[in-house]
Amino acid sequence: MAEIKKIIVLYGGASSEREVSLNSGEGIYKALLDLGYSVSLKDFNDVDKLENLKEYDLVFIALHGFEGESGILQKNLDNLGILYTGSKYLSCKNTWNKTRFKDILESALIPTPRGFSVERTFILTCNLLLIFLIQSMIQILKNYS
């Protein structure tokens, strides 16, 4: 394995966990600088082509949410022969989907807590219902004021 000298930290992105990723990425960047590495910091939103990451010896993935944890980025980096930190594609893919991961654990006879899956449409319906209830409560309170 070649010596790692030049590292890029990918952070930010467009997920709902962007702020967490920005903080993580900055901390990783500073730590790597303190350790004497040549380090660049790049917001994932600003990455035009993953091929451009080949100029680095290592990609440090500091992305949270789908962009950094689903396995898609890892698969693309693997396909390009780019070294990166964290789990490989299949591990990310299998653990990103909690139902799939629970099935994998149970098939290996690893006990898991009882659980259930909720469809996205159910969650959206509940959110809309909650908004309607809050708006109704506000209207009732205004009427009694």
C-alpha positions as a Markdown table, in Angstrom:
| # | Residue | x | y | z |
|---|---|---|---|---|
| 1 | Met | 0.0 | 0.0 | 0.0 |
| 2 | Ala | 1.3 | 3.4 | -0.9 |
| 3 | Glu | 2.0 | 6.0 | 1.8 |
| 4 | Ile | -0.9 | 8.3 | 2.5 |
| 5 | Lys | 0.2 | 11.9 | 2.3 |
| 6 | Lys | -2.6 | 13.9 | 0.6 |
| 7 | Ile | -6.1 | 13.6 | 2.0 |
| 8 | Ile | -9.4 | 15.3 | 1.1 |
| 9 | Val | -12.2 | 15.5 | 3.7 |
| 10 | Leu | -15.6 | 15.4 | 2.1 |
| 11 | Tyr | -18.2 | 17.1 | 4.3 |
| 12 | Gly | -21.4 | 19.1 | 4.1 |
| 13 | Gly | -23.7 | 17.8 | 1.4 |
| 14 | Ala | -27.4 | 18.3 | 1.1 |
| 15 | Ser | -28.8 | 16.0 | 3.7 |
| 16 | Ser | -30.8 | 17.2 | 6.7 |
| 17 | Glu | -27.6 | 16.4 | 8.7 |
| 18 | Arg | -25.6 | 19.0 | 6.8 |
| 19 | Glu | -24.7 | 21.1 | 9.9 |
| 20 | Val | -23.5 | 18.0 | 11.8 |
| 21 | Ser | -21.4 | 17.0 | 8.8 |
| 22 | Leu | -19.9 | 20.5 | 8.5 |
| 23 | Asn | -18.8 | 20.4 | 12.2 |
| 24 | Ser | -17.5 | 16.9 | 11.9 |
| 25 | Gly | -15.6 | 17.7 | 8.7 |
| 26 | Glu | -13.9 | 20.8 | 10.2 |
| 27 | Gly | -12.8 | 18.9 | 13.3 |
| 28 | Ile | -11.4 | 16.1 | 11.1 |
| 29 | Tyr | -9.6 | 18.6 | 8.9 |
| 30 | Lys | -8.0 | 20.3 | 11.9 |
| 31 | Ala | -6.9 | 17.0 | 13.5 |
| 32 | Leu | -5.3 | 15.8 | 10.2 |
| 33 | Leu | -3.5 | 19.1 | 9.8 |
| 34 | Asp | -2.2 | 18.8 | 13.4 |
| 35 | Leu | -0.9 | 15.3 | 12.5 |
| 36 | Gly | 1.1 | 16.8 | 9.6 |
| 37 | Tyr | -1.0 | 15.6 | 6.6 |
| 38 | Ser | -1.6 | 17.7 | 3.5 |
| 39 | Val | -5.3 | 18.1 | 3.8 |
| 40 | Ser | -8.1 | 19.7 | 1.7 |
| 41 | Leu | -11.7 | 20.3 | 2.8 |
| 42 | Lys | -14.4 | 20.0 | 0.2 |
| 43 | Asp | -18.2 | 20.4 | 0.5 |
| 44 | Phe | -19.8 | 17.4 | -1.2 |
| 45 | Asn | -22.2 | 19.9 | -2.9 |
| 46 | Asp | -19.2 | 21.3 | -4.8 |
| 47 | Val | -17.8 | 18.0 | -6.1 |
| 48 | Asp | -18.4 | 18.0 | -9.9 |
| 49 | Lys | -16.8 | 14.7 | -10.7 |
| 50 | Leu | -15.7 | 11.9 | -8.3 |
| 51 | Glu | -12.9 | 11.2 | -10.7 |
| 52 | Asn | -11.2 | 14.4 | -9.6 |
| 53 | Leu | -10.7 | 12.8 | -6.1 |
| 54 | Lys | -8.1 | 10.5 | -7.7 |
| 55 | Glu | -5.5 | 13.2 | -7.1 |
| 56 | Tyr | -5.7 | 12.4 | -3.4 |
| 57 | Asp | -4.2 | 9.4 | -1.6 |
| 58 | Leu | -7.3 | 9.1 | 0.6 |
| 59 | Val | -10.9 | 10.4 | 0.8 |
| 60 | Phe | -12.0 | 10.9 | 4.4 |
| 61 | Ile | -15.8 | 10.7 | 4.3 |
| 62 | Ala | -17.4 | 13.0 | 6.9 |
| 63 | Leu | -20.8 | 13.1 | 5.3 |
| 64 | His | -23.9 | 12.2 | 7.3 |
| 65 | Gly | -27.2 | 11.0 | 6.1 |
| 66 | Phe | -27.9 | 9.4 | 2.8 |
| 67 | Glu | -24.9 | 10.8 | 0.9 |
| 68 | Gly | -22.3 | 9.4 | 3.2 |
| 69 | Glu | -24.0 | 6.4 | 4.7 |
| 70 | Ser | -26.1 | 4.7 | 2.1 |
| 71 | Gly | -23.2 | 3.0 | 0.3 |
| 72 | Ile | -23.7 | 4.8 | -3.1 |
| 73 | Leu | -20.7 | 7.0 | -2.7 |
| 74 | Gln | -18.6 | 4.1 | -1.4 |
| 75 | Lys | -19.6 | 2.0 | -4.4 |
| 76 | Asn | -18.7 | 4.8 | -6.8 |
| 77 | Leu | -15.3 | 5.3 | -5.1 |
| 78 | Asp | -14.6 | 1.6 | -5.2 |
| 79 | Asn | -15.4 | 1.5 | -9.0 |
| 80 | Leu | -12.9 | 4.3 | -9.5 |
| 81 | Gly | -10.3 | 2.7 | -7.3 |
| 82 | Ile | -10.2 | 5.5 | -4.8 |
| 83 | Leu | -9.2 | 4.7 | -1.2 |
| 84 | Tyr | -11.6 | 6.1 | 1.4 |
| 85 | Thr | -12.4 | 5.8 | 5.1 |
| 86 | Gly | -15.3 | 3.9 | 6.6 |
| 87 | Ser | -17.2 | 0.8 | 5.7 |
| 88 | Lys | -17.3 | -0.7 | 2.3 |
| 89 | Tyr | -20.3 | -0.4 | 0.0 |
| 90 | Leu | -22.2 | -3.5 | 0.9 |
| 91 | Ser | -21.9 | -2.9 | 4.6 |
| 92 | Cys | -23.3 | 0.6 | 4.2 |
| 93 | Lys | -26.1 | -0.5 | 1.9 |
| 94 | Asn | -27.2 | -3.3 | 4.3 |
| 95 | Thr | -27.1 | -1.2 | 7.4 |
| 96 | Trp | -28.7 | 1.9 | 5.9 |
| 97 | Asn | -32.0 | 0.1 | 5.4 |
| 98 | Lys | -32.9 | -0.8 | 9.0 |
| 99 | Thr | -35.4 | -3.5 | 8.0 |
| 100 | Arg | -33.0 | -5.2 | 5.7 |
| 101 | Phe | -30.3 | -5.1 | 8.5 |
| 102 | Lys | -32.7 | -6.5 | 11.1 |
| 103 | Asp | -33.5 | -9.4 | 8.6 |
| 104 | Ile | -29.7 | -10.0 | 8.1 |
| 105 | Leu | -29.1 | -10.2 | 11.9 |
| 106 | Glu | -32.1 | -12.4 | 12.5 |
| 107 | Ser | -31.0 | -14.8 | 9.7 |
| 108 | Ala | -27.7 | -15.1 | 11.4 |
| 109 | Leu | -29.6 | -16.0 | 14.7 |
| 110 | Ile | -28.5 | -12.7 | 16.3 |
| 111 | Pro | -31.3 | -11.5 | 18.5 |
| 112 | Thr | -32.8 | -8.1 | 17.9 |
| 113 | Pro | -35.5 | -6.1 | 19.7 |
| 114 | Arg | -39.0 | -6.4 | 18.4 |
| 115 | Gly | -39.7 | -3.7 | 15.9 |
| 116 | Phe | -41.9 | -2.6 | 13.0 |
| 117 | Ser | -41.6 | -0.7 | 9.7 |
| 118 | Val | -43.5 | 2.4 | 8.9 |
| 119 | Glu | -44.1 | 3.5 | 5.3 |
| 120 | Arg | -43.1 | 7.0 | 4.3 |
| 121 | Thr | -46.7 | 7.8 | 3.2 |
| 122 | Phe | -47.9 | 7.0 | 6.7 |
| 123 | Ile | -45.4 | 9.4 | 8.2 |
| 124 | Leu | -46.3 | 12.1 | 5.8 |
| 125 | Thr | -50.0 | 11.6 | 6.5 |
| 126 | Cys | -49.3 | 11.9 | 10.3 |
| 127 | Asn | -47.3 | 15.0 | 9.8 |
| 128 | Leu | -50.2 | 16.6 | 7.8 |
| 129 | Leu | -52.7 | 15.6 | 10.4 |
| 130 | Leu | -50.5 | 17.1 | 13.1 |
| 131 | Ile | -50.2 | 20.4 | 11.2 |
| 132 | Phe | -54.0 | 20.5 | 10.8 |
| 133 | Leu | -54.5 | 19.9 | 14.5 |
| 134 | Ile | -52.1 | 22.6 | 15.5 |
| 135 | Gln | -53.7 | 25.1 | 13.1 |
| 136 | Ser | -57.1 | 24.2 | 14.5 |
| 137 | Met | -55.9 | 24.6 | 18.0 |
| 138 | Ile | -54.4 | 28.0 | 17.2 |
| 139 | Gln | -57.7 | 29.1 | 15.6 |
| 140 | Ile | -59.7 | 27.9 | 18.6 |
| 141 | Leu | -57.4 | 29.9 | 20.9 |
| 142 | Lys | -57.7 | 33.0 | 18.8 |
| 143 | Asn | -61.5 | 32.7 | 19.0 |
| 144 | Tyr | -61.4 | 32.6 | 22.8 |
| 145 | Ser | -59.0 | 35.5 | 23.1 |
